[in-house]
Amino acid sequence: MIVVTRLNQSRFALNPDLIERIQATPDTTIIMVDAATFVVTETMDEVIGKIIHYRASVLAAASTWISPAPASSETEVVL
């Protein structure tokens, strides 16, 4: 989730995977896949930066859960 700020200064979390598009005309407007629309104080570049940071943190967290397979010169066959 990314945290953004409405024009009335209230903050809320948004699932960036459900964003369809972002417009800057002149206020930054986030349009979701279900057509919900949010006008936020952050610039388009700031929202995109938050999305990049969120996705990078997801990948970093996932990489800590993945353990490499033990190195072996022989392949074990299970019947």
DOBATOR-933412 format. One record per atom (N, C-alpha, C, O): residue number from 1; x, y, z; residue in three letters; atom name. Coordinates in Angstrom, 3 decimals. Atoms other than C-alpha are relative to their C-alpha. Layout:
REM DOBATOR-933412
   num         px         py         pz   residuo   atomo
   NUM          X          Y          Z       ALA      CA
...
END
This chain:
REM DOBATOR-933412
   num         px         py         pz   residuo   atomo
     1      0.839     -1.177      0.000       MET       N
     1      0.000      0.000      0.000       MET      CA
     1      0.889      1.247      0.000       MET       C
     1      1.968      1.263      0.592       MET       O
     2     -0.682     -1.289     -0.050       ILE       N
     2      1.091      3.564     -0.623       ILE      CA
     2     -0.910      0.990      0.715       ILE       C
     2     -2.134      0.893      0.629       ILE       O
     3      0.772     -1.007     -0.731       VAL       N
     3      0.003      6.499      1.518       VAL      CA
     3      0.062      1.298     -0.794       VAL       C
     3      1.140      1.777     -1.144       VAL       O
     4      0.111     -1.269      0.718       VAL       N
     4     -1.224      9.628     -0.274       VAL      CA
     4     -0.901      0.929      0.800       VAL       C
     4     -1.548      0.506      1.759       VAL       O
     5      0.715     -1.027     -0.756       THR       N
     5     -2.879     12.856      0.883       THR      CA
     5     -1.059      0.667     -0.867       THR       C
     5     -0.765      1.148     -1.961       THR       O
     6      1.075     -0.715      0.698       ARG       N
     6     -6.242     14.263     -0.187       ARG      CA
     6      0.232      1.507      0.115       ARG       C
     6      1.074      1.954      0.894       ARG       O
     7     -0.147     -1.451     -0.046       LEU       N
     7     -6.606     17.993     -0.799       LEU      CA
     7     -0.381      0.581      1.365       LEU       C
     7      0.094      1.658      1.727       LEU       O
     8      0.373     -0.477     -1.334       ASN       N
     8     -8.220     18.347      2.670       ASN      CA
     8      1.002     -0.446      1.072       ASN       C
     8      0.736     -0.326      2.268       ASN       O
     9     -1.118      0.425     -0.844       GLN       N
     9     -4.948     16.962      4.146       GLN      CA
     9     -0.221     -1.325      0.716       GLN       C
     9      0.621     -1.717      1.525       GLN       O
    10      0.156      1.330     -0.591       SER       N
    10     -6.426     13.597      5.190       SER      CA
    10      0.811     -0.993     -0.819       SER       C
    10      0.868     -0.917     -2.046       SER       O
    11     -0.855      0.989      0.665       ARG       N
    11     -4.143     10.695      4.406       ARG      CA
    11     -0.732     -1.324     -0.076       ARG       C
    11     -1.544     -1.649      0.789       ARG       O
    12      0.592      1.328      0.129       PHE       N
    12     -5.171      7.279      3.152       PHE      CA
    12      0.944     -0.897     -0.784       PHE       C
    12      1.806     -0.431     -1.528       PHE       O
    13     -0.846      0.983      0.683       ALA       N
    13     -3.570      4.096      1.875       ALA      CA
    13     -0.729     -0.500     -1.231       ALA       C
    13     -1.949     -0.661     -1.234       ALA       O
    14      0.539      0.366      1.299       LEU       N
    14     -4.064      2.991     -1.693       LEU      CA
    14      0.781     -1.202     -0.525       LEU       C
    14      2.005     -1.255     -0.408       LEU       O
    15     -0.656      1.161      0.599       ASN       N
    15     -3.339     -0.329     -3.392       ASN      CA
    15      0.498      0.396     -1.393       ASN       C
    15     -0.318      0.595     -2.293       ASN       O
    16     -0.509     -0.467      1.291       PRO       N
    16     -1.026      0.654     -6.277       PRO      CA
    16     -0.235     -0.988     -1.144       PRO       C
    16     -0.146     -0.609     -2.312       PRO       O
    17      0.263      0.974      1.054       ASP       N
    17     -1.822     -2.568     -8.152       ASP      CA
    17     -1.351      0.238     -0.660       ASP       C
    17     -1.628     -0.320     -1.722       ASP       O
    18      1.330     -0.269      0.550       LEU       N
    18     -5.345     -1.239     -8.743       LEU      CA
    18     -0.101      1.361     -0.680       LEU       C
    18     -1.191      1.792     -1.057       LEU       O
    19     -0.007     -1.291      0.694       ILE       N
    19     -4.298      2.092    -10.273       ILE      CA
    19     -0.014     -0.253     -1.507       ILE       C
    19      0.805     -1.005     -2.036       ILE       O
    20      0.058      0.090      1.460       GLU       N
    20     -5.316      2.392    -13.915       GLU      CA
    20      0.868      1.078     -0.634       GLU       C
    20      1.644      0.808     -1.551       GLU       O
    21     -0.817     -1.088      0.546       ARG       N
    21     -3.773      5.797    -14.591       ARG      CA
    21      0.086      1.138      1.003       ARG       C
    21     -0.693      1.221      1.953       ARG       O
    22     -0.204     -1.194     -0.818       ILE       N
    22     -2.507      9.009    -13.011       ILE      CA
    22      0.056      1.182     -0.954       ILE       C
    22      0.753      1.143     -1.968       ILE       O
    23      0.009     -1.201      0.829       GLN       N
    23     -3.203     12.447    -14.459       GLN      CA
    23      0.435      1.192      0.840       GLN       C
    23      0.198      1.233      2.047       GLN       O
    24     -0.386     -1.243     -0.669       ALA       N
    24     -1.747     15.844    -13.593       ALA      CA
    24     -0.617      1.155     -0.785       ALA       C
    24     -0.014      1.655     -1.735       ALA       O
    25      0.737     -0.988      0.804       THR       N
    25     -4.304     18.412    -14.784       THR      CA
    25     -0.718      1.049      0.826       THR       C
    25     -1.943      0.927      0.832       THR       O
    26     -1.350     -0.104     -0.534       PRO       N
    26     -3.188     20.524    -12.757       PRO      CA
    26      0.170     -0.806      1.288       PRO       C
    26      1.291     -1.150      1.661       PRO       O
    27     -0.120      0.848     -1.193       ASP       N
    27     -4.025     18.563     -9.584       ASP      CA
    27      0.242     -1.440     -0.423       ASP       C
    27     -0.192     -1.864     -1.494       ASP       O
    28     -0.268      1.406      0.297       THR       N
    28     -2.829     14.977     -9.466       THR      CA
    28     -1.254     -0.804      0.296       THR       C
    28     -1.770     -0.794      1.413       THR       O
    29      1.192      0.823     -0.121       THR       N
    29     -5.754     12.654    -10.070       THR      CA
    29      0.377     -1.447     -0.259       THR       C
    29      1.002     -1.768     -1.269       THR       O
    30     -0.269      1.431      0.128       ILE       N
    30     -5.497      8.902     -9.529       ILE      CA
    30     -1.317     -0.672     -0.351       ILE       C
    30     -2.302     -0.545      0.377       ILE       O
    31      1.189      0.726      0.433       ILE       N
    31     -8.016      6.790    -11.427       ILE      CA
    31      0.266     -1.484      0.179       ILE       C
    31      1.248     -2.025     -0.330       ILE       O
    32     -0.142      1.415     -0.303       MET       N
    32     -8.507      3.244    -10.208       MET      CA
    32     -0.682     -0.850     -1.071       MET       C
    32     -1.452     -0.326     -1.876       MET       O
    33      0.591      0.890      0.992       VAL       N
    33     -9.508      0.206    -12.289       VAL      CA
    33     -1.517     -0.092      0.139       VAL       C
    33     -2.200     -0.428     -0.829       VAL       O
    34      1.454      0.022     -0.184       ASP       N
    34    -13.019      0.384    -10.780       ASP      CA
    34     -0.625      1.370     -0.233       ASP       C
    34     -1.788      1.585      0.108       ASP       O
    35      0.412     -1.365      0.348       ALA       N
    35    -13.292      4.049    -11.940       ALA      CA
    35     -0.067      0.950      1.198       ALA       C
    35     -0.465      2.103      1.037       ALA       O
    36     -0.094     -0.915     -1.140       ALA       N
    36    -12.887      5.459     -8.410       ALA      CA
    36      1.096      1.014     -0.301       ALA       C
    36      2.122      0.676     -0.891       ALA       O
    37     -0.932     -1.077      0.302       THR       N
    37    -11.082      8.792     -8.605       THR      CA
    37      0.414      0.687      1.296       THR       C
    37     -0.422      0.970      2.154       THR       O
    38     -0.527     -0.681     -1.176       PHE       N
    38     -8.846     10.424     -5.997       PHE      CA
    38      0.870      1.157     -0.455       PHE       C
    38      1.742      0.982     -1.307       PHE       O
    39     -0.845     -1.165      0.263       VAL       N
    39     -7.359     13.925     -6.158       VAL      CA
    39      0.920      0.140      1.209       VAL       C
    39      0.454      0.216      2.346       VAL       O
    40     -0.985      0.001     -1.084       VAL       N
    40     -4.150     14.098     -4.116       VAL      CA
    40      0.949      1.175     -0.120       VAL       C
    40      1.080      1.786     -1.180       VAL       O
    41     -0.934     -1.131     -0.027       THR       N
    41     -1.602     16.710     -3.089       THR      CA
    41      1.362     -0.351     -0.602       THR       C
    41      2.090      0.534     -1.051       THR       O
    42     -1.290      0.422      0.539       GLU       N
    42      1.391     14.665     -4.239       GLU      CA
    42      0.027      0.233     -1.522       GLU       C
    42     -1.002      0.180     -2.196       GLU       O
    43     -0.142     -0.122      1.450       THR       N
    43      2.762     15.278     -7.722       THR      CA
    43     -0.054     -1.390     -0.634       THR       C
    43      0.066     -2.403      0.056       THR       O
    44      0.001      1.280      0.699       MET       N
    44      2.526     12.574    -10.368       MET      CA
    44      1.331     -0.727      0.216       MET       C
    44      1.356     -1.937      0.441       MET       O
    45     -1.319      0.616     -0.201       ASP       N
    45      6.268     11.971    -10.022       ASP      CA
    45      0.148     -0.574      1.407       ASP       C
    45      0.762     -1.626      1.585       ASP       O
    46     -0.066      0.510     -1.372       GLU       N
    46      5.923     11.570     -6.241       GLU      CA
    46     -0.813     -1.287      0.142       GLU       C
    46     -0.367     -2.232      0.792       GLU       O
    47      0.823      1.211     -0.064       VAL       N
    47      3.098      9.029     -6.639       VAL      CA
    47      0.715     -1.148     -0.693       VAL       C
    47      0.749     -2.263     -0.172       VAL       O
    48     -0.746      1.045      0.716       ILE       N
    48      5.125      7.095     -9.205       ILE      CA
    48      1.184     -0.470      0.838       ILE       C
    48      1.469     -1.667      0.884       ILE       O
    49     -1.112      0.368     -0.882       GLY       N
    49      8.113      7.179     -6.826       GLY      CA
    49     -0.459     -0.884      1.153       GLY       C
    49      0.240     -1.825      1.529       GLY       O
    50      0.541      0.824     -1.082       LYS       N
    50      5.940      5.767     -4.025       LYS      CA
    50     -0.332     -1.403     -0.503       LYS       C
    50     -0.115     -2.389      0.201       LYS       O
    51      0.320      1.303      0.583       ILE       N
    51      4.759      2.976     -6.335       ILE      CA
    51      1.278     -0.808     -0.231       ILE       C
    51      1.322     -2.001      0.070       ILE       O
    52     -1.281      0.675      0.233       ILE       N
    52      8.346      2.133     -7.327       ILE      CA
    52      0.580     -0.490      1.329       ILE       C
    52      1.052     -1.623      1.421       ILE       O
    53     -0.528      0.380     -1.314       HIS       N
    53      9.420      2.107     -3.667       HIS      CA
    53     -0.789     -1.171      0.579       HIS       C
    53     -0.207     -2.104      1.132       HIS       O
    54      0.844      1.091     -0.497       TYR       N
    54      6.463     -0.105     -2.720       TYR      CA
    54      0.345     -1.313     -0.691       TYR       C
    54      0.530     -2.334     -0.028       TYR       O
    55     -0.284      1.239      0.733       ARG       N
    55      7.180     -2.637     -5.465       ARG      CA
    55      1.399     -0.519      0.290       ARG       C
    55      1.604     -1.730      0.370       ARG       O
    56     -1.355      0.423     -0.351       ALA       N
    56     10.904     -2.676     -4.666       ALA      CA
    56      0.019     -0.642      1.387       ALA       C
    56      0.735     -1.618      1.613       ALA       O
    57      0.026      0.577     -1.347       SER       N
    57     10.110     -3.346     -1.003       SER      CA
    57     -0.666     -1.373     -0.008       SER       C
    57     -0.277     -2.249      0.765       SER       O
    58      0.632      1.316      0.123       VAL       N
    58      7.818     -6.236     -1.991       VAL      CA
    58      1.017     -1.012     -0.521       VAL       C
    58      1.120     -2.119      0.008       VAL       O
    59     -1.017      0.904      0.555       LEU       N
    59     10.600     -7.777     -4.097       LEU      CA
    59      1.101     -0.291      1.016       LEU       C
    59      1.566     -1.426      1.124       LEU       O
    60     -1.047      0.201     -1.009       ALA       N
    60     13.164     -7.243     -1.326       ALA      CA
    60     -0.490     -0.939      1.100       ALA       C
    60      0.253     -1.811      1.550       ALA       O
    61      0.549      0.877     -1.038       ALA       N
    61     10.884     -8.883      1.243       ALA      CA
    61     -0.122     -1.431     -0.518       ALA       C
    61      0.158     -2.383      0.210       ALA       O
    62      0.152      1.341      0.576       ALA       N
    62     10.195    -11.806     -1.097       ALA      CA
    62      1.351     -0.694     -0.120       ALA       C
    62      1.446     -1.906      0.075       ALA       O
    63     -1.316      0.628      0.174       SER       N
    63     13.895    -12.376     -1.707       SER      CA
    63      0.546     -0.552      1.310       SER       C
    63      1.360     -1.476      1.295       SER       O
    64     -0.463      0.530     -1.281       THR       N
    64     14.474    -12.911      2.010       THR      CA
    64     -0.694     -1.311      0.342       THR       C
    64     -0.191     -2.074      1.166       THR       O
    65      0.746      1.233     -0.249       TRP       N
    65     11.899    -15.729      1.989       TRP      CA
    65      0.447     -1.138     -0.892       TRP       C
    65      0.185     -2.305     -0.601       TRP       O
    66     -0.434      1.022      0.951       ILE       N
    66     13.458    -17.548     -0.948       ILE      CA
    66      1.385     -0.472      0.404       ILE       C
    66      2.330      0.316      0.439       ILE       O
    67     -1.315      0.528     -0.343       SER       N
    67     16.278    -19.832      0.105       SER      CA
    67      0.532     -0.768     -1.205       SER       C
    67     -0.211     -1.513     -1.843       SER       O
    68     -0.562      0.706      1.148       PRO       N
    68     18.631    -21.131     -2.557       PRO      CA
    68      0.023     -1.503      0.231       PRO       C
    68      0.176     -1.967      1.361       PRO       O
    69     -0.072      1.460     -0.088       ALA       N
    69     18.575    -24.841     -3.310       ALA      CA
    69      1.420     -0.403      0.368       ALA       C
    69      2.376      0.241     -0.065       ALA       O
    70     -1.358      0.430     -0.356       PRO       N
    70     21.502    -26.715     -1.804       PRO      CA
    70      0.779     -0.408     -1.245       PRO       C
    70      0.247     -1.045     -2.154       PRO       O
    71     -0.856      0.345      1.136       ALA       N
    71     24.383    -27.092     -4.201       ALA      CA
    71      0.303     -1.491      0.035       ALA       C
    71      0.708     -2.033      1.063       ALA       O
    72     -0.254      1.430      0.080       SER       N
    72     24.738    -30.660     -5.376       SER      CA
    72      0.438     -0.345     -1.411       SER       C
    72     -0.078      0.184     -2.395       SER       O
    73     -0.460      0.406      1.327       SER       N
    73     26.597    -32.307     -8.181       SER      CA
    73     -0.872     -1.124     -0.548       SER       C
    73     -0.818     -1.428     -1.740       SER       O
    74      0.869      1.089      0.436       GLU       N
    74     24.060    -35.132     -8.307       GLU      CA
    74     -1.443      0.422      0.082       GLU       C
    74     -1.834      1.161      0.985       GLU       O
    75      1.425     -0.294     -0.001       THR       N
    75     20.411    -34.878     -9.155       THR      CA
    75     -0.723     -1.164      0.642       THR       C
    75     -0.556     -2.311      0.226       THR       O
    76      0.738      1.028     -0.696       GLU       N
    76     18.149    -36.782     -6.810       GLU      CA
    76     -1.299     -0.292     -0.768       GLU       C
    76     -2.025      0.628     -1.145       GLU       O
    77      1.211      0.398      0.688       VAL       N
    77     15.363    -38.740     -8.490       VAL      CA
    77     -0.896     -0.684      1.015       VAL       C
    77     -0.489     -1.634      1.684       VAL       O
    78      0.961      0.570     -0.927       VAL       N
    78     12.277    -39.497     -6.441       VAL      CA
    78     -1.040     -0.757     -0.811       VAL       C
    78     -1.642     -0.213     -1.736       VAL       O
    79      0.996      0.811      0.710       LEU       N
    79     10.036    -42.356     -7.595       LEU      CA
    79     -1.210     -0.219      0.835       LEU       C
    79     -2.151     -0.881      0.397       LEU       O
END
